[in-house]
Amino acid sequence: MVNLRLKIHLNTQRTILILSIFFIDLTCAAKAQIVPDATLPVNSLVTPQGNINQIDGGTQSGGNLFHSFETFSLTTGREVFFNNALDIQNIFSRVTGNSISHIDGLIRANGTANLFLLNPNGMVFGPNAQLNIGGSFFASTAHQINFADGATFSSLPSDTTPLLTVTLPVGLQMGVNPGKIIVQGSGNNLSVDPNTGLILRNNRPIGLEVQDKTLALVSADIELNGGNLTSRGGRIELAGIGDHQTVDLNATDNGWDLGYSELTDFRDIYLNAAASLDASGSGGGRIQIQGRNLWLRDGSAILSFTEGNQPGQNLTVRTTESIQLNGSNPLGFASLVGTGVDVNGSNNAGTVILESNNLTLSDGAAITTSTLGQGNGGDLSIRAADSVTFSGLDSNGVSSRLQMAVYRQATGNAGNLTLETTKLNLYDGAFISTATYGQGNAGDLTIRASESVTLSGLNTAYKSGSRLATSVESEAIGNGGNLLIETGQLTLSDSATITTYTNKQGNAGNLTIKTGQLALTDGSQISTITFAAGNAGQLSITAETIELIGQTEIRRTGLLASAIDGRKDGTGTGAGGDVNIITDRLTIRDGATVSASNFHSRNLTPQGKGPAGSIEIQANSVLLDNEGIITAKAASGDQGNITVNASNIELRRGSTMITEATGLATGGNITINTDNLVALENSDINANAAQSFGGRVMIDANGIFGTAFRDEPTPKSDITATSALGAEFSGIVEINTEIDVTSGLIQLPENIVDATKQIDSSCRPGEQQSEFIVTGKGGIPPNPIDAMNDEATWIDLRPLGEFFSWEKIPNPVISAQSNLPLVEAQGWTINANGNMELVAKTPTATPNNLNLRPQEGCLVN
């Protein structure tokens, strides 16, 4: 029994000893997962010192230091310290084993050395991963680094003896099936100040950070799951690339510039769970992203703001398939790509460049460039080969958008926005705008969509339609930007708007549209407007067909250039713009309008005090149906005029063409040049005035049907130019339907030939040679003013009075000797003059002898 107990006791001690040794090994392994290999002339040396793993040794070649590891991982709370000499410029580290690098602690190096970490198996940076280095940081799953002299530093096990070099690196070369890089974190904690529009970044976690240098991740797929990358005024590079691709490296003053011009295989990049990139600094830093697809989800953000006196750099995203932004973070911050001049910035922001096949913003996502300080906002350039689509709202009811602005208390101009694609779709109140709220001009907005531009759907929170706009807002000092749209088909519905407007003393920009088909419905409008002292812009539209249909309770569908008093202080004195339309077919129906007035389309705001603009339409056909309206109504100032040049103009069912003036304004003029003017069913053409002189109506037409001039309006279709002050103040109506349609024709003589001298009384056979001549009009058309006659077999050109007054022709004197017997013709021949003659005998053919003697007979000509 004692022996048994002793045996059990001894076995228990042995088991405890073995387990203790096992756990000690695990602890050491957990603390010492940075294991050097033996592949360098001078191998790396890793020394644990408390929570720090210090790395010494390595092989130095000039300013380059090379390290090589079998594994390289760092657990939470630990630090790896590259104890390099201060004269080292670049530290190159590789992993030759088969394990992924897990890094959840601090990476530190001396001086300003750049650190390159290569592991083709992949890397995971945990939420506690941080950097403390003075140079740039590269994390890559490339299998080798290429140098300027042709040398390489490779992680492939078959190539473990490096040819070390003193030259700079020039490329990162991927192998077969490279791993991915994952950066984890707790999200960006970004929010927006509702009063200033400022993005609040004070609570944003730093994550992986370098100061004024390059922070680059180069691998296959890249995932930032709540992770944050920061380079204070430096560069951030994300490159998702495939097998056997090589990224170029070019040294710059503050890091490295990566080049992708020769690459053909790209991979995906994900910013999830409110991840972020931020290169803001004294000068907004450069951000460059290259991949197949880029996703910004859950309130993720890409930011670069100018916070000091240095100029901002470009933010560039290029993908071969798509760029997609959607979702919000827990604070309601929607996914965003944003640059600008911050409150304390005193230089210009950089340019934003987005290039892809498809760009999609949803759930209130945004792309913005702005200025809140003392500098210009950057330009925004978007090229999407297939489509650009914005839809949905964020948790605060804000629609997806592209927005460029000069904010309150800022000084500087907003940037210009250029968008090129095949199809542009704005849904659910989505918008694209450039605006000034401060001291500076709004930027120009240019959209070129080869196939179509579609604006539809309401923002359900604010009941507003989708829109394209440039504007001068109520506290601004500056002018609005111009807006240009070129597309195959432009469609607006659900109160959508395309507009340039001013609500201050600055002028609104001009609005120009060139399209194949233009269709507006459901209260949608294209407009240039002034609400204040500034002038409205010019509205110019060129289209093959234009259809304006319908109205809502608060506004009409239409094309408008308006001057409205939208100011509480009554300073709405700006002039309305002109409307110029060139089209093949213009249709305005169901209450829709073309307007150049100083009234709201439904008279819901105070009338403007400035002059109304004018309307000029050139078309093949113009149709106004069911209360369609063309109006240049004015309440004050100079009158607005309407000019329509069209082959056919038709007004039906209570439609109107009107330059009516209220107040002291004089009625405007209406000028119509057309082939046919039709106005039916109480459709009117009016140039009336209330407290001043009526205008002038001038109509040149081949035909006018269904309407007529009247001294006052009636239930019929009228043409009027009246004044409420009385007949002596009435305007003028000039109608000209006597158009000379023969103008330009050549007057032909009435007698083409003297027919009486060409006709003989007979052709007497056997007596002498005679001719028979038929004359007529020879296909000459009748005079356009003559009535058409039925065709007749014979038309005699002589006056009817002469028809029965035959001139007596004396009989010729015929000698008896000249009488020849009448013989029936037996044949024909050609005489010396080339004319055909009938002969009594059949001629005998003589070869090579065409000298035929003329025979007696009757010549027929």
C-alpha positions in Angstrom: 0.0 0.0 0.0 2.9 2.4 0.8 4.6 1.6 -2.5 1.4 2.3 -4.3 0.9 5.6 -2.6 4.6 6.6 -3.3 4.2 5.7 -6.9 1.1 7.8 -7.3 2.8 10.7 -5.5 5.9 10.4 -7.7 3.7 10.3 -10.9 1.8 13.3 -9.7 5.0 15.3 -9.2 6.2 14.3 -12.6 2.9 15.4 -14.2 3.0 18.7 -12.4 6.6 19.2 -13.5 5.8 18.4 -17.1 2.7 20.7 -17.1 4.8 23.5 -15.5 7.4 23.2 -18.2 4.7 23.2 -20.9 3.1 26.4 -19.6 6.4 28.1 -19.2 7.2 27.3 -22.9 3.8 28.7 -23.9 4.4 31.9 -21.9 7.9 32.3 -23.4 6.4 31.7 -26.9 3.7 34.3 -26.3 6.3 36.8 -25.2 8.9 35.9 -27.8 7.1 35.5 -31.1 9.7 37.5 -32.9 12.2 34.9 -33.9 15.1 35.7 -36.2 16.4 33.3 -38.8 19.9 32.6 -39.9 19.8 33.9 -43.4 21.9 37.1 -43.2 25.6 37.6 -43.1 25.0 39.3 -39.7 21.8 37.9 -38.3 19.3 39.8 -36.2 19.4 39.5 -32.4 16.2 39.7 -30.3 16.5 40.4 -26.6 13.5 40.4 -24.3 13.7 43.1 -21.7 10.5 43.1 -19.6 7.7 44.0 -22.1 10.1 45.1 -24.7 11.7 42.9 -27.4 14.8 44.8 -28.5 16.2 44.0 -31.9 19.9 44.5 -32.6 22.3 43.3 -35.1 21.2 42.7 -38.7 23.3 43.4 -41.7 24.1 47.0 -42.6 24.9 48.2 -46.1 25.5 51.9 -46.3 22.4 53.6 -44.9 20.3 50.4 -45.3 19.8 47.9 -42.4 18.5 44.4 -43.2 16.7 42.1 -40.7 15.2 38.6 -41.3 12.8 36.7 -39.1 11.2 33.3 -39.1 8.2 34.7 -37.3 7.3 38.3 -36.3 4.3 38.8 -34.0 3.7 41.1 -31.0 1.2 40.4 -28.3 -1.0 43.0 -26.6 0.8 45.4 -24.4 4.3 44.5 -25.6 6.8 46.6 -27.6 9.3 45.8 -30.3 12.2 48.2 -30.5 14.5 48.4 -33.5 17.7 49.6 -31.9 19.3 51.0 -35.1 22.1 53.5 -35.4 21.0 57.0 -36.1 22.7 57.1 -39.5 20.4 54.3 -40.7 18.0 55.6 -43.3 16.0 52.5 -44.1 15.3 49.3 -42.1 14.2 46.3 -44.2 12.5 43.5 -42.3 11.2 40.2 -43.8 9.5 37.1 -42.6 10.7 33.9 -44.2 8.5 31.5 -42.3 4.9 30.5 -43.0 3.0 32.3 -40.3 0.9 35.4 -40.3 2.2 38.4 -38.3 -0.2 39.4 -35.4 0.8 42.8 -34.0 -1.1 44.3 -31.1 1.6 46.4 -29.5 4.0 49.2 -30.2 6.6 49.2 -33.0 9.5 51.6 -32.3 12.7 52.6 -34.0 15.5 55.2 -33.5 15.9 58.4 -35.4 14.2 59.1 -38.7 14.7 55.7 -40.3 12.0 54.3 -42.6 10.7 50.9 -41.6 9.7 48.2 -44.2 8.0 45.1 -42.9 7.3 42.3 -45.4 5.4 39.1 -44.7 3.8 37.4 -47.8 1.6 35.3 -45.5 -0.4 38.3 -44.2 -0.6 40.7 -41.3 -3.1 41.5 -38.6 -2.7 44.8 -36.7 -4.9 44.6 -33.5 -6.7 47.5 -31.9 -3.7 48.3 -29.7 -1.2 48.4 -32.5 0.8 51.6 -32.6 3.9 53.1 -34.3 6.6 55.3 -32.8 9.0 55.8 -35.7 10.5 59.0 -37.2 10.3 57.9 -40.8 7.8 56.2 -43.1 6.2 52.8 -42.4 5.5 50.2 -45.0 3.5 47.0 -44.3 3.3 44.7 -47.3 2.6 41.1 -48.2 4.9 41.5 -51.2 7.5 38.7 -51.4 10.5 41.0 -52.3 11.8 44.5 -52.4 13.5 45.6 -55.7 16.4 48.1 -55.6 17.7 50.6 -58.0 20.9 48.6 -58.8 18.9 45.4 -59.6 19.3 43.8 -56.2 16.4 42.2 -54.4 15.5 41.4 -50.7 13.1 38.5 -50.8 11.0 36.6 -48.3 10.8 33.4 -50.4 12.4 30.4 -48.6 14.1 29.4 -51.8 15.8 32.8 -52.0 17.1 33.3 -48.5 20.6 34.6 -49.3 20.1 38.2 -50.2 22.3 40.4 -52.4 22.5 43.4 -50.1 22.7 46.9 -51.5 23.3 50.5 -50.6 20.8 51.8 -53.1 17.3 53.0 -52.6 14.3 50.6 -53.1 12.3 51.2 -56.3 9.6 48.6 -56.1 7.5 46.1 -54.1 6.9 42.9 -56.0 4.1 40.5 -55.2 4.4 36.8 -55.4 1.7 34.1 -55.9 -1.4 34.3 -53.8 -0.2 37.1 -51.5 -1.8 37.4 -48.1 -4.1 40.2 -46.8 -3.6 43.0 -44.3 -6.2 43.6 -41.6 -6.2 46.6 -39.3 -8.6 46.4 -36.3 -9.8 49.2 -34.1 -12.7 50.7 -32.2 -13.9 53.1 -34.9 -13.4 56.8 -35.6 -15.8 58.5 -33.2 -16.3 61.3 -35.8 -19.3 63.6 -35.6 -20.4 66.9 -37.3 -21.0 70.2 -35.5 -24.6 71.1 -36.7 -23.9 74.8 -36.5 -20.7 75.1 -38.4 -20.5 71.9 -40.5 -17.1 71.3 -38.9 -16.1 67.6 -38.6 -15.2 67.0 -35.0 -12.1 64.8 -34.8 -11.0 65.4 -31.2 -12.1 62.0 -30.1 -10.7 60.1 -33.0 -8.3 57.3 -32.0 -4.9 57.6 -33.6 -4.3 54.0 -34.5 -1.3 53.5 -36.7 0.4 56.9 -37.1 3.4 58.5 -38.7 4.4 62.2 -38.6 4.6 64.0 -41.9 5.8 60.8 -43.6 4.3 57.9 -45.6 2.1 55.3 -44.1 1.6 52.5 -46.7 -0.3 49.2 -46.7 0.4 47.1 -49.9 -1.1 43.7 -50.1 -3.9 41.7 -51.7 -7.1 42.5 -49.9 -6.9 45.2 -47.3 -9.4 45.3 -44.4 -9.7 48.1 -41.9 -12.3 46.9 -39.4 -12.7 49.9 -37.2 -9.0 50.6 -37.7 -7.5 54.1 -38.0 -4.5 55.2 -40.1 -3.0 58.7 -39.5 -0.2 60.6 -41.2 0.0 64.2 -40.0 0.4 66.2 -43.2 2.2 63.3 -44.8 1.0 60.5 -47.1 -1.3 57.5 -46.7 -1.2 54.8 -49.4 -3.5 51.8 -49.7 -2.8 49.4 -52.6 -4.8 46.2 -53.1 -2.9 44.3 -55.8 -2.7 40.8 -57.2 -0.2 38.1 -58.2 3.1 39.1 -59.8 2.3 42.8 -59.7 5.0 45.4 -58.9 4.4 48.7 -57.2 6.9 51.5 -58.0 8.5 53.3 -55.1 9.7 56.9 -55.6 11.5 58.8 -52.8 10.1 62.3 -52.0 11.0 64.9 -49.5 8.5 63.6 -46.9 8.4 59.9 -47.7 7.5 57.9 -50.7 5.2 58.1 -53.7 3.8 54.8 -55.0 3.2 54.3 -58.7 0.7 51.8 -60.2 0.9 52.6 -63.9 2.1 49.1 -65.0 -0.3 47.1 -62.8 -3.1 45.0 -64.3 -4.4 42.9 -61.4 -6.0 44.6 -58.4 -7.8 43.4 -55.2 -10.4 44.8 -52.8 -10.0 47.4 -50.1 -12.6 47.6 -47.2 -13.1 50.3 -44.6 -15.6 48.8 -42.2 -17.0 49.6 -38.8 -16.2 53.3 -38.9 -12.6 52.9 -40.0 -10.7 56.0 -41.1 -7.8 57.5 -42.9 -6.6 61.0 -41.9 -3.7 62.9 -43.5 -4.7 66.3 -42.1 -1.9 68.6 -41.0 -0.3 72.0 -41.5 -0.8 71.2 -45.2 -3.4 68.6 -45.9 -1.5 65.4 -46.7 -1.7 63.2 -49.7 -3.9 60.1 -49.8 -3.7 57.6 -52.6 -5.8 54.4 -52.9 -5.6 51.9 -55.7 -7.6 48.7 -56.0 -10.4 46.8 -57.6 -13.2 47.8 -55.3 -13.2 50.3 -52.4 -15.9 50.1 -49.7 -16.5 52.7 -47.0 -19.1 51.3 -44.6 -20.6 52.2 -41.3 -19.5 55.8 -41.2 -16.0 55.1 -42.4 -14.0 58.2 -43.5 -11.1 59.4 -45.6 -10.0 62.9 -44.6 -7.3 65.4 -45.5 -7.7 69.0 -44.2 -5.3 71.9 -44.3 -4.9 73.1 -40.7 -2.0 75.5 -41.1 -0.1 77.6 -43.7 1.0 74.8 -46.0 -0.9 73.9 -49.2 -3.0 70.8 -49.2 -2.2 67.8 -51.4 -4.4 65.6 -53.6 -6.7 62.8 -52.4 -6.8 60.2 -55.2 -8.9 57.0 -55.4 -8.6 54.8 -58.4 -10.4 51.4 -58.7 -11.1 49.2 -61.7 -14.6 48.3 -60.7 -16.3 50.3 -58.0 -16.2 52.9 -55.2 -19.0 52.5 -52.6 -19.9 54.5 -49.5 -22.7 53.7 -47.2 -23.8 53.5 -43.6 -23.2 55.6 -40.4 -21.2 55.3 -37.2 -22.9 55.1 -33.8 -22.8 58.9 -33.5 -24.8 59.3 -36.8 -21.7 60.2 -38.9 -22.2 58.9 -42.4 -19.4 57.5 -44.6 -17.4 60.4 -46.0 -14.5 61.3 -48.3 -13.6 64.9 -47.3 -10.9 67.5 -47.8 -10.8 71.2 -47.1 -9.3 74.2 -45.2 -9.9 73.8 -41.5 -10.8 76.7 -39.2 -7.2 77.5 -38.5 -6.0 76.8 -42.1 -4.5 79.6 -44.1 -3.7 77.9 -47.4 -5.6 76.0 -50.1 -7.0 72.5 -49.9 -5.9 69.8 -52.3 -7.9 68.3 -55.2 -10.0 65.2 -54.9 -9.8 62.7 -57.8 -12.1 59.7 -58.0 -11.8 57.3 -60.9 -13.7 54.0 -61.2 -16.3 52.1 -63.2 -19.1 52.8 -60.8 -19.5 55.3 -57.9 -22.2 54.6 -55.4 -23.2 56.7 -52.4 -26.1 55.6 -50.1 -27.5 56.1 -46.6 -26.5 59.7 -46.6 -22.9 59.2 -47.5 -21.0 62.2 -48.8 -18.0 63.5 -50.8 -17.0 67.0 -49.8 -14.4 69.7 -50.3 -14.9 72.9 -48.2 -13.2 75.9 -46.6 -13.8 77.0 -43.1 -10.6 79.1 -42.8 -8.6 81.3 -45.0 -8.0 79.5 -48.3 -9.7 78.0 -51.3 -11.5 74.7 -51.2 -10.1 72.0 -53.5 -11.5 70.9 -56.9 -13.4 67.7 -57.2 -13.0 65.5 -60.3 -15.0 62.3 -60.7 -14.8 59.9 -63.7 -17.0 56.8 -63.6 -17.0 54.9 -66.8 -20.4 53.2 -66.2 -22.5 55.0 -63.6 -22.7 57.4 -60.6 -25.6 56.7 -58.2 -26.6 58.5 -55.0 -29.5 57.4 -52.8 -30.8 57.1 -49.3 -30.6 59.2 -46.1 -28.5 59.0 -42.9 -30.0 58.8 -39.4 -30.4 62.6 -39.3 -32.4 62.6 -42.5 -29.6 64.0 -44.7 -29.4 62.7 -48.3 -26.4 61.3 -50.0 -24.4 64.1 -51.7 -21.4 65.8 -53.4 -20.9 69.1 -51.7 -18.4 71.9 -52.1 -18.8 75.0 -50.0 -17.3 78.2 -48.5 -18.7 78.2 -45.0 -19.6 81.1 -42.7 -16.7 83.2 -41.5 -14.5 81.6 -44.1 -12.6 83.5 -46.8 -11.8 81.8 -50.0 -13.4 80.3 -53.1 -15.1 76.9 -53.3 -13.5 74.5 -55.7 -14.9 73.4 -59.1 -16.7 70.1 -59.5 -16.4 68.0 -62.7 -18.3 64.7 -63.1 -18.0 62.5 -66.1 -19.9 59.2 -66.5 -22.3 57.3 -68.7 -25.3 57.5 -66.3 -25.8 59.8 -63.4 -28.7 58.9 -61.0 -29.8 61.0 -58.0 -32.5 59.4 -55.9 -34.3 60.2 -52.6 -33.4 63.8 -52.4 -29.7 63.3 -53.2 -27.8 66.4 -54.4 -24.7 67.8 -55.9 -23.9 71.4 -55.1 -21.4 74.2 -54.9 -22.2 77.0 -52.6 -20.8 80.1 -50.8 -22.0 81.0 -47.3 -18.9 83.2 -46.6 -16.6 85.5 -48.4 -15.8 83.9 -51.7 -17.3 82.5 -54.8 -19.0 79.2 -55.3 -17.3 76.9 -57.7 -18.5 75.8 -61.2 -20.4 72.5 -61.6 -19.9 70.6 -64.8 -21.6 67.3 -65.5 -21.1 65.2 -68.6 -23.1 61.9 -68.8 -23.0 60.4 -72.3 -26.2 58.4 -71.8 -28.5 59.9 -69.1 -28.9 62.1 -66.1 -31.9 61.1 -63.8 -33.1 63.0 -60.7 -36.1 61.5 -58.9 -37.4 60.6 -55.5 -38.1 62.7 -52.4 -36.1 63.1 -49.2 -38.8 61.7 -46.9 -37.5 63.6 -43.9 -37.6 67.1 -45.5 -39.9 66.4 -48.5 -37.3 67.8 -50.9 -36.4 66.5 -54.3 -33.1 65.6 -55.7 -31.1 68.5 -57.1 -28.1 70.0 -58.8 -27.2 73.5 -57.7 -24.8 76.3 -57.4 -25.7 79.1 -55.0 -24.9 82.3 -53.1 -26.4 81.9 -49.7 -27.9 84.6 -47.4 -24.7 85.7 -45.6 -22.3 85.3 -48.5 -20.2 87.9 -50.3 -19.4 86.4 -53.6 -20.9 85.1 -56.9 -22.4 81.8 -57.7 -20.8 79.2 -60.0 -21.9 78.3 -63.5 -23.7 75.0 -64.0 -23.2 73.0 -67.3 -24.9 69.7 -68.1 -24.2 67.7 -71.3 -26.1 64.4 -71.6 -28.0 62.2 -74.0 -31.2 62.3 -71.9 -32.1 64.5 -68.9 -35.1 63.4 -66.7 -36.4 65.1 -63.6 -39.4 64.0 -61.5 -40.7 64.3 -57.9 -40.0 68.0 -57.5 -36.3 67.5 -58.6 -34.4 70.7 -59.2 -31.5 72.0 -61.3 -30.7 75.5 -60.3 -28.4 78.4 -59.9 -29.5 81.1 -57.4 -28.4 84.0 -55.3 -29.8 85.1 -51.9 -27.4 88.0 -51.4 -25.8 90.8 -53.5 -23.6 88.4 -55.5 -24.8 87.2 -58.9 -26.1 83.7 -59.6 -24.2 81.6 -62.1 -25.4 80.8 -65.6 -27.1 77.4 -66.3 -26.5 75.7 -69.6 -28.0 72.3 -70.7 -27.2 70.4 -73.8 -29.2 67.2 -74.3 -31.0 65.0 -76.7 -34.2 64.6 -74.7 -35.3 66.7 -71.7 -38.3 65.6 -69.6 -39.6 67.3 -66.5 -42.7 66.1 -64.4 -44.3 66.4 -61.0 -43.2 69.9 -60.1 -39.6 69.5 -61.2 -37.8 72.7 -62.3 -34.7 73.9 -64.0 -34.2 77.5 -62.9 -31.9 80.5 -62.4 -33.2 82.7 -59.5 -32.4 85.8 -57.5 -34.0 86.3 -54.1 -32.0 89.4 -53.3 -29.9 92.2 -54.8 -27.8 89.9 -57.0 -28.9 89.1 -60.5 -30.1 85.7 -61.7 -28.1 83.8 -64.3 -28.9 83.0 -67.9 -30.8 79.8 -68.6 -29.8 78.2 -72.0 -31.2 74.9 -73.2 -30.4 73.1 -76.4 -32.3 69.8 -76.9 -33.9 67.7 -79.6 -37.1 67.4 -77.6 -38.4 69.1 -74.4 -41.4 67.9 -72.4 -42.6 69.9 -69.4 -45.6 68.2 -67.7 -47.7 68.8 -64.6 -47.6 70.7 -61.4 -47.9 70.2 -57.6 -49.8 72.2 -55.0 -46.9 74.5 -54.4 -45.1 74.8 -57.8 -45.3 74.2 -61.5 -43.1 72.0 -63.5 -41.0 74.2 -65.8 -38.0 76.2 -67.0 -37.7 79.4 -65.0 -35.5 82.5 -64.8 -37.0 84.4 -61.8 -36.5 87.5 -59.8 -38.2 87.1 -56.4 -38.0 89.2 -53.2 -37.0 86.5 -50.7 -35.4 89.0 -48.2 -37.1 90.2 -45.0 -35.6 93.6 -45.5 -37.1 93.9 -49.0 -33.8 94.0 -50.9 -35.0 91.7 -53.6 -34.0 94.0 -56.4 -31.9 91.7 -58.6 -32.7 91.3 -62.2 -34.2 88.1 -63.6 -32.3 86.1 -66.1 -33.2 85.2 -69.7 -34.5 81.9 -71.0 -33.1 80.7 -74.3 -34.4 77.5 -75.8 -33.3 75.8 -79.0 -35.2 72.6 -79.8 -37.0 70.6 -82.5 -40.1 70.0 -80.4 -41.3 71.8 -77.2 -44.3 70.5 -75.3 -45.7 72.3 -72.2 -48.8 70.8 -70.7 -50.9 70.2 -67.6 -50.0 73.4 -65.9 -46.3 73.4 -66.7 -44.5 76.6 -67.6 -41.6 78.4 -69.3 -41.2 81.6 -67.3 -39.0 84.6 -67.0 -40.8 86.6 -64.3 -40.4 88.3 -61.0 -43.1 86.1 -59.6 -43.0 82.6 -57.9 -44.4 80.1 -60.3 -47.4 79.7 -57.9 -47.3 83.3 -56.4 -46.2 81.9 -53.0 -43.4 84.4 -52.3 -43.3 88.2 -52.6 -42.8 89.6 -56.1 -39.4 90.9 -57.0 -38.5 94.5 -57.5 -36.0 94.0 -60.3 -36.8 93.6 -64.0 -38.0 90.3 -65.3 -36.0 88.5 -68.0 -37.0 87.6 -71.5 -37.7 84.3 -73.3 -36.5 83.3 -76.7 -37.6 80.0 -78.3 -36.4 78.5 -81.6 -38.2 75.3 -82.5 -39.8 73.3 -85.2 -43.0 72.8 -83.2 -44.3 74.3 -80.0 -47.3 72.8 -78.2 -49.0 74.2 -75.1 -51.8 72.0 -73.9 -54.1 71.9 -70.8 -53.1 75.2 -69.2 -49.5 75.2 -70.4 -47.9 78.6 -70.0 -45.1 80.7 -71.5 -44.8 83.8 -69.4 -42.7 86.8 -68.8 -44.9 88.5 -66.2 -43.4 91.5 -64.4 -44.5 93.3 -61.2 -42.0 96.1 -61.5 -38.9 97.2 -63.5 -38.5 96.7 -67.2 -40.9 94.4 -68.9 -40.0 90.8 -69.9 -40.4 89.9 -73.6 -41.2 86.6 -75.4 -40.0 85.7 -78.8 -41.0 82.4 -80.5 -39.7 81.4 -83.9 -41.3 78.1 -84.8 -42.8 76.3 -87.9 -45.9 75.4 -86.0 -47.3 76.8 -82.7 -50.4 75.2 -81.1 -52.2 76.4 -77.9 -54.9 74.1 -76.6 -57.3 73.9 -73.6 -56.7 77.1 -71.7 -53.0 77.5 -72.4 -51.5 81.0 -72.5 -48.5 83.0 -73.8 -48.4 86.0 -71.7 -46.2 89.1 -70.8 -48.8 90.5 -68.4 -47.5 93.3 -66.1 -48.9 94.1 -62.7 -48.1 97.2 -60.6 -46.4 100.0 -62.5 -44.6 97.7 -64.9 -45.2 98.0 -68.6 -46.5 95.0 -70.4 -43.8 93.1 -72.3 -43.7 92.3 -76.0 -44.6 89.0 -77.7 -43.1 88.3 -81.1 -44.2 85.2 -83.0 -42.8 84.1 -86.3 -44.5 80.9 -87.6 -46.0 79.1 -90.5 -49.1 78.2 -88.6 -50.5 79.5 -85.3 -53.4 77.6 -83.8 -55.1 78.7 -80.5 -58.2 76.8 -79.4 -60.4 76.3 -76.4 -59.8 79.6 -74.6 -56.1 79.7 -75.2 -54.8 83.3 -75.1 -51.9 85.4 -76.2 -51.7 88.5 -73.9 -49.4 91.5 -73.5 -51.6 93.2 -70.9 -50.8 95.6 -68.1 -52.6 96.6 -64.9 -51.3 100.1 -64.0 -49.3 101.0 -67.1 -49.2 100.6 -70.8 -50.0 97.3 -72.4 -47.3 95.6 -74.4 -47.0 94.8 -78.1 -48.0 91.6 -79.9 -46.4 91.0 -83.3 -47.3 87.9 -85.2 -46.1 86.9 -88.7 -47.8 83.7 -89.8 -49.0 82.1 -93.0 -52.2 81.0 -91.2 -53.8 81.8 -87.9 -56.6 79.5 -86.7 -59.0 79.6 -83.8 -58.0 83.0 -82.4 -58.2 86.7 -83.2 -57.4 90.1 -81.9 -59.8 91.4 -79.3 -60.1 94.6 -77.3 -60.5 92.6 -74.1 -60.2 89.1 -72.9 -63.2 86.8 -73.6 -64.0 83.1 -73.0 -62.8 82.5 -76.5 -59.1 82.3 -77.6 -57.9 85.9 -77.7 -55.0 88.0 -78.7 -54.9 91.1 -76.5 -52.6 94.0 -75.5 -54.9 95.8 -73.0 -54.4 98.0 -69.9 -56.6 98.3 -66.9 -56.2 102.0 -67.2 -58.3 102.2 -70.3 -58.1 101.9 -74.1 -55.7 104.9 -74.4 -53.2 102.8 -72.5 -53.6 99.7 -74.6 -50.7 98.2 -76.3 -50.4 97.3 -80.0 -51.3 94.1 -81.8 -49.8 93.5 -85.3 -50.8 90.5 -87.2 -49.3 89.9 -90.6 -50.6 86.9 -92.6 -50.0 88.4 -96.1 -46.6 86.9 -96.6 -45.4 86.9 -100.2 -44.7 83.2 -100.7 -43.5 83.9 -104.3 -40.6 86.0 -103.0 -37.5 84.9 -104.7 -39.2 83.3 -107.7 -38.2 84.5 -111.3 -41.0 85.9 -113.3 -41.4 84.0 -116.6 -42.9 85.6 -119.8 -46.5 84.9 -120.4 -45.9 83.7 -124.0 -43.1 81.3 -124.0 -43.1 81.1 -127.8 -45.2 82.7 -130.5 -47.4 79.7 -131.1 -49.2 81.2 -134.2 -46.0 81.4 -136.1 -45.2 77.8 -135.5 -48.4 76.2 -136.9 -49.3 75.7 -140.5 -52.8 74.9 -141.8 -51.8 71.7 -143.4 -49.1 69.4 -144.5 -50.0 68.6 -148.0 -48.4 65.5 -149.2 -46.5 65.6 -152.4 -46.5 69.4 -152.8 -43.7 70.7 -150.5 -41.7 69.8 -147.4 -43.5 70.9 -144.2 -43.0 70.6 -140.3 -45.4 69.7 -137.4 -44.5 71.4 -134.1 -46.1 70.8 -130.7 -45.6 73.6 -128.0 -46.6 73.8 -124.3 -45.6 74.9 -120.8 -42.7 72.4 -120.8 -43.2 71.4 -117.1 -43.0 75.0 -115.8 -45.0 75.0 -112.4 -48.0 77.3 -112.0 -47.7 80.5 -110.1 -48.0 79.7 -106.3 -51.0 82.0 -106.1 -52.9 80.3 -109.0 -55.5 77.6 -108.3 -54.6 74.1 -109.4 -56.4 72.9 -112.5 -57.1 69.3 -113.5 -54.7 67.9 -116.1 -55.8 68.2 -119.7 -54.7 66.5 -122.9 -54.1 69.7 -124.7 -53.2 73.2 -123.4 -53.4 76.0 -125.9 -51.2 78.9 -125.0 -53.0 81.4 -127.3 -55.6 83.8 -125.8 -59.2 82.4 -126.1 -60.2 85.4 -128.2 -57.9 84.3 -131.0 -58.9 80.7 -130.9 -61.6 81.2 -133.6 -59.6 83.8 -135.6 -57.5 81.6 -137.8 -55.1 83.5 -139.9 -55.8 82.8 -143.6 -52.8 81.2 -145.2 -52.7 81.5 -149.1 -52.5 78.3 -151.0 -49.1 77.7 -152.6 -48.7 77.9 -156.4 -48.1 74.4 -157.7 -47.0 73.7 -161.2 -48.7 70.9 -163.1 -45.3 69.5 -163.8 -44.5 69.1 -160.2 -47.5 66.9 -159.4 -46.4 63.4 -158.3 -48.6 60.5 -157.7 -49.5 59.8 -154.1 -47.7 56.6 -153.1 -47.9 54.8 -149.7 -44.6 55.0 -147.8 -42.6 51.7 -148.0 -39.7 52.7 -145.8 -37.5 55.4 -144.4 -34.1 56.9 -144.7 -31.9 59.5 -143.1 -31.1 62.6 -145.1 -27.9 64.7 -145.1 -29.1 66.8 -142.2 -29.7 63.8 -140.0 -33.5 63.9 -140.2 -35.7 60.9 -140.9 -37.7 60.8 -144.2 -40.4 58.5 -145.3 -39.8 57.1 -148.8 -42.0 55.4 -151.4 -39.5 52.5 -152.0 -37.6 50.4 -149.7 -34.0 51.6 -149.8 -31.3 49.1 -150.9 -28.6 48.8 -148.4 -25.2 49.7 -149.8 -22.3 48.7 -147.5 -20.1 51.7 -146.4 -22.3 54.1 -148.3 -24.6 56.3 -146.2 -25.0 59.0 -148.8 -28.8 58.7 -149.1 -30.6 61.0 -151.5 -33.5 62.9 -149.8 -36.9 61.8 -151.1 -40.0 63.8 -151.5 -42.5 63.6 -148.6 -43.6 65.3 -145.4 -41.0 65.9 -142.7 -42.1 65.2 -139.2 -40.2 67.1 -136.5 
